[in-house]
Amino acid sequence: MTGKPRLPPLNALRVFHAVARHKSFRQAADELLVTPQAVGQQIKLLEDTLQVTLFERKGRSIELTESAILLSHYVKAGFDEFAEGVRRVTKSTYRDRINLNASPYFATHYLLPRLSLFREILPGADLRLTTMVDLPDFGRDDIDMTVQWGYGGLTDYDVTLLVPDPKIICCTPAIGGQISSAKDLTRFTLLDTVKSKRLWPDILRHLGVELADGDRSIGFDDAATMRRATLQGIGIGLVSVIDAEEDLRSGALVAPLGRDALVDMKEEEIPGFYLVMPRGHLRVKAVAALHRWLTQQDWGSDLKISALPKPTPLLE
C-alpha cells in the first residue's frame, strides 16, 4: 500500500528556492540572512531526503541539474500559492483581487461591454482579466475562474453553462453558388476548430451526411481566425451567430443551407461558453460575488439581434 510521499523540510525547500533563483549559494545566503555554510547544509539535507543531486559544482559556480530545474518549477508555484493565500486572509490591498480568465471570443463579444455593470455591484474589487484559450492551471496560472468554450464535462470542477454558441454554416457567395445540398459541403475545405474535433462531424451527422476520412479540413485556435479564413474564401466556416448575422447582412458571406439549418440540433451537440472553477474558490467572498453575477446574466439576449451595422472590412 502506497501513501503520500514524505515531503522534505519546508526550510530546506525555502533555501532551495533561493539558490535556484540566484544560482549561487552566497547570494541565497545574503537573501536569507544566513551563512553560505548553512545554505549548503540545507541543500545537502534536501538532496539526501530526495536521493537526487540538485546542483553540480563547477569551480566557484553551480549549475542546476535536470532534477533541480523540474523541482524548481513546482517549488516556485508552491511558494507563490503561500504568498497569495497570506495576502487573501490578511488586510492587504489584494484581499478583493479576482483573477478571471475568459475565451477571447467571450471576452470581446459578451464580457467587456458588461463589465461596468459588475463594477457597480462590487466597486472595490480588483478584477484582473486574461484571455487564454486553453483551460488554465488554476494554481500555477493564479486564476480564480475561467470561461471556456466547449461542451462542459469537466467533472473535477464547478461548471455552469453561461450561453450556448450555436453556429451558422457560412461561405463566400462564390462557394455558396456551388452548393445545392448538404452533401456538397464535403467537396470543400471545412474550417474547423482545434478545440473540438466533434463540431463538424456532429453537424454533418445532423444533416445526414457521412464524413469520409479523406475530407479536407483546417483547424484554427480561435473564432476570429476561422471567420477571417471564411471571408477570404479558404473554405466553409462555422461562424457564431453574432458574427454570422453581421456578415450575412453585409453580403460578405452567405448561408448556403439557410440560416436555420442547425437550429434543431440536440442541446448536447451545441457547444457553449462554460464558467469553470475549483469548488473551493467559492469560499472567497469577492470570487463568489463575481460567480453569482456571471451566472445571473442573460447572456443569451446578445444572440437576439434585430439589426446590425455594416461591418468594417477586415484588414489584410
C-alpha positions, 0 to 999 in steps of 0.5 A: 500500500502506497501513501503520500510521499514524505515531503522534505523540510519546508526550510530546506525547500525555502533555501532551495528556492533561493539558490535556484533563483540566484544560482549561487549559494552566497547570494541565497545566503545574503537573501536569507540572512544566513551563512553560505555554510548553512545554505549548503547544509540545507541543500545537502539535507534536501538532496539526501531526503530526495536521493537526487543531486540538485546542483553540480559544482563547477569551480566557484559556480553551480549549475542546476541539474535536470532534477533541480530545474523540474523541482524548481518549477513546482517549488516556485508555484508552491511558494507563490500559492503561500504568498497569495493565500497570506495576502487573501486572509490578511488586510492587504490591498489584494484581499478583493483581487479576482483573477478571471480568465475568459475565451477571447471570443467571450471576452470581446463579444459578451464580457467587456461591454458588461463589465461596468455593470459588475463594477457597480455591484462590487466597486472595490474589487480588483478584477484582473482579466486574461484571455487564454484559450486553453483551460488554465492551471488554476494554481500555477496560472493564479486564476480564480475562474475561467470561461471556456468554450466547449461542451462542459464535462469537466467533472473535477470542477464547478461548471455552469453553462453561461450561453450556448454558441450555436453556429451558422454554416457560412461561405463566400457567395462564390462557394455558396453558388456551388452548393445545392445540398448538404452533401456538397459541403464535403467537396470543400475545405471545412474550417474547423476548430482545434478545440473540438474535433466533434463540431463538424462531424456532429453537424454533418451527422445532423444533416445526414451526411457521412464524413469520409476520412479523406475530407479536407479540413483546417483547424484554427485556435480561435473564432476570429481566425476561422471567420477571417479564413471564411471571408477570404474564401479558404473554405466553409466556416462555422461562424457564431451567430453574432458574427454570422448575422453581421456578415450575412447582412453585409453580403460578405458571406452567405448561408448556403443551407439557410440560416436555420439549418442547425437550429434543431440540433440536440442541446448536447451537440451545441457547444457553449461558453462554460464558467469553470472553477475549483469548488473551493474558490467559492469560499472567497467572498469577492470570487463568489460575488463575481460567480453569482453575477456571471451566472445571473446574466442573460447572456443569451439576449446578445444572440437576439439581434434585430439589426446590425451595422455594416461591418468594417472590412477586415484588414489584410 
